[in-house]
Amino acid sequence: MSNQLDFANLYYDWLRDNTATQNLANGWTEIATPFLDRHNDGLIIYVKKNGDKIMLSDDGYILNDLSSDGVSLTGKAKQRILNEFLNSYGVENNHGELTILATLDNFALKKHMFIQAILAVNDMFLLNSNTVKSIFLEDVSSFFDKHNLLNTPNVTVRGKSGFDYKIDFIIPASKKNNKSERIIKAINSPRTDFIQRTLFLWEDIKKVRNNDTQLVVFLNDKKTFDDKLVTVLNTYNAMPILWSKRDSYIRELSVA
C-alpha cells in the first residue's frame, strides 16, 4: 500500500472519528468538525432541513470574529474580493452570516465546499496588532504580476472523488520549455490541519490531471511555524515555498 493511500485512509478516519452532531431545540443541527479556526478552536457549522432544501450556516461566526479582531471588510475593494471568493465556493454572505443551500443528493459535496470556504476566509487575512495590512492571496497575485508569471487565478477543479476544490492559481504547462502544470495553494497560517487538507486535495485531483502536474504551496512565514510541515509537503512531492524566499523560485514558476 502506498504512502498516499495510507494518508487518504488516515484522513477519512480522522474526519469521521472527530465529527459530532447535536440536534438543537430550534430545529437546527449543530455539527462540530475537527477543523480549527484561527484561535485553534474547533469549527462548528449549523444545518437545517426545510422541505427539499438543506441550509448550512456558520451563524455569523467567521466574519464577526474577523471584525472583533479589527479586520474591516467595509471597503469596496475588500467586499469585492470577499464576495468573489465566496461565490467561487457557492457560498452567500447574508448580512454577515455565511450560508450555502444543499439537497440530500449533494449535501456531502456542499458541506465539503462550505467548510473549505469558511476556513479559507478565516485564513485569508494577514493581521498585525492593530489592522489589516494585506490579503495574502493579493500578495501572491501581485508577486506573479511583478515578475510576469503567467497564471489563472481562482480555479475550481474536480477530483476523482467527484468533490470540487478551489485552487488559488494554476500555472499552465509549456511543452516548448518542458514545464509542467503547477497547482498553486497559498496558506496564510501554516498549520497541520491546513497542510492535511491541502494534501487530501492534492491526492484527489492529481489522479485526474496530467501525470507531471506539480503542487506548489506558498507558506506565509511572517510568523514562525513548525518546520515539519515543510518536510511533510516534500514527502508528498510538493514544492513548498516560504514567502520570504519567493524570489528564489521565479524560474521554477515561469512557463518560459
URURTA-V767401 format. One record per residue. PHI is phi in radians with two decimals (NA if undefined). OMEGA is omega in radians with two decimals (999 if undefined). D_LAST is the distance of its C-alpha to the last C-alpha in Angstrom with 2 decimals. Layout:
# URURTA-V767401
PHI OMEGA D_LAST
PHI OMEGA D_LAST
This chain:
# URURTA-V767401
NA -3.07 37.59
-1.34 3.08 34.01
-1.08 -3.13 33.17
-1.10 3.14 31.19
-1.17 3.07 34.30
-1.02 -3.13 36.49
-1.08 -3.13 34.37
-1.07 3.14 34.58
-1.14 3.10 38.34
-1.09 3.13 38.87
-1.12 3.12 37.05
-1.04 -3.13 39.22
-1.11 3.13 42.35
-1.09 -3.13 41.58
-1.12 -3.13 40.96
-1.16 -3.04 44.17
-1.30 -3.06 46.34
-2.02 3.04 45.41
-1.97 -3.12 45.79
-2.29 3.13 49.23
-2.14 3.09 50.82
-2.53 3.11 53.90
-1.39 -3.12 55.74
-1.73 -3.07 56.77
-1.16 -3.09 59.96
-1.50 3.11 58.22
1.66 3.10 56.70
-1.53 3.02 53.26
-1.97 3.11 51.87
-1.58 3.10 50.17
-2.00 3.07 47.32
-1.57 -3.08 46.56
-1.78 3.10 43.12
-1.44 -3.12 41.82
-1.40 -3.04 38.85
-1.89 3.05 39.23
-1.55 -3.09 38.82
-1.10 -3.11 38.01
-1.69 -3.08 41.54
1.10 3.02 41.30
-1.68 3.11 43.80
-1.10 -3.13 43.63
-1.37 -3.14 42.24
-2.08 3.03 44.91
-2.15 -3.07 44.56
-2.22 -3.05 47.38
-2.29 3.08 48.01
-2.51 3.13 50.73
-1.65 3.11 51.61
-2.40 -3.06 53.09
1.18 3.13 54.03
-1.54 -3.07 51.05
-1.82 3.07 48.57
-2.18 3.12 47.48
-1.69 3.00 46.42
-1.95 -3.06 44.26
-2.51 3.01 44.41
-1.71 3.14 43.56
1.02 3.09 46.82
1.40 -2.98 45.00
-1.17 -2.95 44.18
-1.10 -3.09 40.47
-1.21 3.08 40.49
-1.14 3.12 43.93
-1.16 3.08 42.84
-1.08 3.14 39.89
-1.08 -3.13 42.32
-1.16 3.09 44.84
-1.66 3.06 42.30
1.56 3.13 41.73
-1.49 3.13 38.66
-1.57 3.10 39.21
-2.00 -3.06 37.72
-1.49 -3.13 39.80
-1.17 -3.10 37.31
-1.05 -3.10 35.85
-1.13 -3.12 32.21
-1.21 3.08 32.84
-1.09 3.13 34.95
-1.10 -3.14 32.25
-1.11 -3.13 29.64
-1.07 -3.10 32.27
-1.16 3.08 33.39
-1.09 3.14 29.96
-1.11 -3.14 29.31
-1.14 -3.14 32.69
-1.04 -3.13 32.41
-1.16 3.08 29.33
-1.74 -3.06 31.71
1.37 -3.10 34.66
-1.77 3.12 36.56
-1.89 3.04 38.87
-1.85 -3.12 40.04
-1.76 3.12 43.78
0.96 3.08 45.05
1.69 3.10 43.33
-1.75 3.12 43.88
-1.52 -3.07 40.88
-2.44 3.01 41.87
-2.61 3.13 40.71
-1.74 3.14 42.87
-2.41 2.95 43.06
-2.13 3.11 45.38
-1.05 -3.09 46.80
-1.21 -3.07 44.41
-2.00 -3.07 41.20
-1.01 -3.10 42.53
-1.05 3.13 40.55
-1.14 -3.12 37.23
-1.15 3.09 38.18
-1.09 3.10 39.39
-1.03 -3.14 36.13
-1.17 -3.11 34.15
-1.13 3.14 36.72
-1.13 3.06 36.53
-0.98 -3.05 32.71
-1.15 -3.05 33.03
-1.25 3.05 35.75
-1.23 3.13 34.26
-1.19 3.07 30.92
-1.10 3.13 32.87
-1.06 -3.06 34.90
-1.73 -2.88 31.82
-1.35 -3.08 29.73
-1.83 3.08 31.56
-1.75 -3.04 31.31
-1.92 2.80 34.80
-1.83 -3.00 36.56
-1.21 -3.04 40.32
-2.11 -2.96 41.08
-2.67 3.09 38.45
-1.29 3.10 35.06
-1.70 -3.13 32.43
-2.89 3.01 29.33
-1.82 -2.98 27.94
-1.03 3.12 25.40
-1.08 3.08 23.27
-1.15 3.12 23.22
-1.09 3.13 22.15
-1.13 3.13 19.12
-1.07 3.13 18.27
-1.14 3.08 18.82
-1.09 3.10 16.54
-1.07 -3.12 13.62
-1.12 -3.11 14.79
-1.02 -3.06 15.32
-1.84 3.09 11.80
0.93 3.13 10.33
-1.59 -3.09 9.02
-1.07 -3.14 9.36
-2.80 3.00 12.41
-2.06 -3.10 15.80
-1.52 2.91 18.73
0.97 -3.09 22.12
-1.91 3.04 21.84
-1.72 -3.09 24.86
-2.15 3.12 24.40
-1.66 3.11 27.44
-1.53 3.14 28.09
-1.08 -3.13 30.23
-1.22 -3.03 33.21
1.70 3.08 33.01
-1.31 3.05 32.27
-1.68 -3.13 29.70
-2.28 3.08 27.39
-1.51 3.09 25.77
-1.82 -3.06 22.10
-1.15 3.11 20.98
-2.64 2.94 17.32
-2.20 3.02 15.10
-1.73 -3.02 11.31
-1.23 3.07 10.78
-1.30 3.05 9.86
-2.33 3.12 7.54
-1.12 -3.11 10.01
-1.02 -3.08 8.40
-1.88 3.08 6.09
0.99 3.11 9.00
-1.91 -3.13 7.95
-1.49 3.02 11.15
-1.14 3.12 12.45
-2.17 3.08 13.42
-1.60 -3.02 16.81
-1.93 2.96 17.44
-2.10 3.12 21.00
-1.97 -3.10 22.28
-1.98 -3.09 25.68
-1.27 -3.10 27.69
-2.14 -3.08 30.66
-1.08 3.13 29.73
-2.49 -3.08 32.76
-1.01 -3.06 33.73
-1.18 3.09 34.29
-1.20 3.11 30.88
-1.17 3.10 29.21
-1.03 -3.12 31.58
-1.14 3.13 30.71
-1.14 3.14 26.96
-1.23 3.07 27.46
-1.11 3.05 29.85
-0.98 -3.08 27.36
-1.11 -3.14 24.73
-1.08 -3.11 27.33
-1.39 -3.01 28.28
-1.44 -3.08 25.06
-1.19 3.13 23.17
-1.25 -3.14 25.97
-2.06 3.07 24.89
-1.82 3.07 21.08
-1.11 -3.06 19.08
-1.04 -3.08 20.17
-1.72 3.07 16.89
-1.02 -3.06 16.39
-2.08 3.05 16.30
-1.67 3.06 18.34
-2.05 -3.10 17.25
-2.15 3.01 20.25
-1.40 -3.13 20.47
-2.02 3.13 23.95
-1.28 -3.08 25.78
-1.83 3.04 27.61
-1.14 2.97 29.63
-2.04 -3.10 32.49
-1.17 3.07 33.02
-2.55 -3.06 32.73
-1.16 3.13 33.51
-1.08 3.14 31.13
-1.09 3.13 32.02
-1.14 3.08 29.75
-1.14 3.13 26.70
-1.07 3.13 28.34
-1.09 3.13 28.90
-1.08 3.09 25.29
-1.09 3.14 24.31
-1.05 -3.13 27.12
-1.71 3.04 25.57
1.06 3.01 22.16
-1.50 3.06 20.66
-1.95 3.08 18.45
-1.37 3.13 20.69
-2.16 3.04 19.36
-1.19 -3.08 22.22
-1.00 -3.13 21.86
-1.20 -3.10 23.15
-1.92 -2.97 20.37
-1.04 -3.09 17.43
-1.19 3.13 15.96
-1.43 -3.03 15.67
-2.03 -3.08 13.09
-1.05 -3.12 10.36
-1.12 -3.14 8.05
-1.15 -3.08 9.36
-1.63 -3.09 8.91
-1.45 3.03 5.36
-1.61 -3.12 3.80
-1.41 999 0.00
